Amino acid sequence: MIHLTILVLLYFLPSIIAANRGHSAAPILLLNFFFGWTVIGWFVLLLWALLSSPPYYGYHPYYGYWRRY
């Protein structure tokens, strides 16, 4: 049972990394679910999660609230 848990965590590793870096995890999660079983798809998603820059949140003085850029 432990082996299965480790394999599931490894399979969804790109989604976990994307969520921890503050990306919108839904696209990566869906693509990981459907194309993660291909080795190329899994590596592409892993690179996408690691190399894309996380979103920047800044205070917009005109609107008066925090905004995602």
SEKOL-880071 format. One record per atom (N, C-alpha, C): x, y, z. Coordinates in steps of 0.001 Angstrom, whole numbers, plus 524288, in hexadecimal, padded with zeros to 5 digits. Example, Ala and Ser with C-alpha at 12.3 -4.5 7.8 and 13.67 -1.06 7.14 Angstrom:
833867E9C681E78;8300C7EE6C81E78;833907F31C81E78;832327F73681BA8;835667FBDC81BE4;832648001E81EBE;
! end
This chain:
8032C7FB5A80000;800008000080000;8035C804EC80000;807C2804A2802A7;80B5180919802C8;80D9380A0C7FD59;80EA8805ED7FA86;810C8806777F544;80CEB809407F1A7;80800807EF7F226;803FA80A687EEF5;8038A8103B7F037;803E0811977F52A;803AF8171A7F6BD;8085081A1A7F48E;80CE4817D27F4BA;8119181A5F7F2A2;8112381B077ECC0;80F1D8172A7EA0E;80E77817907E463;80A7981BBC7E2E1;8064381C2C7E5CB;802568203B7E4B3;804A8825A17E5A5;807A9826437E9CF;80A3082B4C7EADD;80E2282CAE7E698;8110C828E57E4BC;814B9829E37E07B;811E482B317DB69;80D82828A07DA81;80A80829A37D5C2;8087282F3C7D5AF;806A48311D7DA22;80480836647DA78;8087A83A5C7DC69;80D6B8392B7DC2F;8118083CCA7DDE8;81161842047DB08;810A4842397D5DF;810498475C7D356;80BBF84AA87D563;807608483F7D684;802EA84B267D8A0;803FF84D157DE24;80697849F37E13B;807E784B767E696;80BB28500C7E689;80F9B84FC97E32B;81368854057E2CB;810CB859087E0ED;80D64858A17DD07;80AAD85D437DB03;8074385FBA7DF33;8049085C9D7E233;8013685EBB7E652;80471861577EA9B;808ED85F217EBE3;80C3E861727EFEF;80EE3866737EE1F;80FAA867107E90B;8121986BC97E704;80E2F870177E5E3;8093786F247E6A7;80543873257E612;802E1873897E0AD;803CE86FC37DD53;8017686FC97D81A;7FBBD86E267D87C;7F8DF86F547D46B;7F39C86D167D431;7F44A8674F7D2DE;7F30B864107D683;7F45A85E877D61F;7F08A85B737D2C8;7EC1185DA87D170;7E82685AB47CE8B;7EA08858E47C931;7EC7D85C4E7C5F4;7EE4385A5D7C0D6;7F2688561D7C14A;7F60E856D47C4D4;7FA34852FA7C56E;7F7FD84DEA7C7AE;7F44184E577CB3B;7F1DF849AC7CD7A;7EEE5846917C958;7EBE4849437C61D;7E8F0846817C210;7EC89843FF7BE00;7F075846F37BC40;7F420844B27B874;7F73F8403E7BADA;7F88F840C77BFD1;7FB6483C977C272;7F7FA837B77C2E5;7F3048387D7C3EB;7EF7A834057C463;7EEEA831187BF3A;7EE94834077BADE;7EDA5831817B5D1;7F2A382FFB7B2E4;7F6D8833127B37D;7FB99832027B07B;800528309C7B3D7;7FF95830347B8F1;803F282EEA7BC5C;805E6829607BBB4;802B2825FC7B9A8;804518208D7B903;8085881FFF7B4AF;808A0823D87B119;80CDC823C47AD44;811948264C7AFD5;815FA824177AF16;81AB0826197B1A0;81BEC82B997AFAB;81B3A82C7C7AAAC;81C54831AB7A879;81898835B37AABA;8139A834657AB0F;80FC8838017AD41;810F28394C7B2E9;8129D835717B5F6;813D58365B7BB6D;8187F83A0A7BBEC;81C8E8393B7B8C1;8211F83CA57B90B;81FE7842287B72C;81C9F842A97B32D;81B15847E37B15E;8181B84ABF7B5A7;81496848217B846;811AA84A907BC86;8152A84BE57C127;818F4848987C235;81CA1849B77C66C;81FDA84E8E7C527;821AA84EEB7C04D;8249B853917BEC0;82130858737BEDD;81C52857F67BD47;818B585C627BD67;817F285E437C30D;8176585AA57C6AA;8169A85C197CC21;81B8285E857CE7E;8200C85CA57CCE0;824E785E8D7CF33;826F2863927CCB5;8266C864127C796;828FF868647C4E1;8259486D337C423;8207D86CAC7C449;81D3A8714E7C3A3;81D5E8747A7C8AA;81D678798F7C804;81DDF87CEF7CC93;818B587D227CF82;818FE87D207D4A7;8142E87D707D7BC;81199882C07D6F8;80C868831D7D7DC;809DC8881C7D71F;80BA988C237DB1B;80B60890F87D985;80CE5895547DCDC;807FA897F17DEE9;807A78988B7E3EF;8034789B3D7E652;805288A0957E820;8028A8A4987E662;804088A9D77E7E1;7FF4C8AD117E94A;800458B10A7EC61;7FC128B47E7EE03;7FB378B8957E9CF;7F6678B8F17E803;7F51A8BCBA7E3F6;7F2D68C18A7E6AD;7F5B68C6057E68F;7F3F28CA937E99F;7EEDC8CCF57E795;7EDE58CC9E7E291;7E9268CEFC7E071;7E44C8CC007E22D;7E49E8C6CC7E1EE;7E01A8C3A37E35F;7DFE58C2827E937;7E4558C2CE7EBC7;7E47A8C2127F16A;7E4268BC827F350;7E5F88B8CA7F032;7E5FF8B35B7F1EB;7EA9E8B0897EF78;7EBC48ABF67F18C;7F0058A8BB7EF75;7EE348A6437EA6E;7F1AD8A63D7E6A1;7F0468A44A7E177;7F4888A09D7DF85;7F2E589CB07DCA4;7F692898F97DA68;7F82189ADB7D4FA;7FD3E89B4F7D40A;7FF3E89D117CEFD;801A2898A67CC0C;
! end
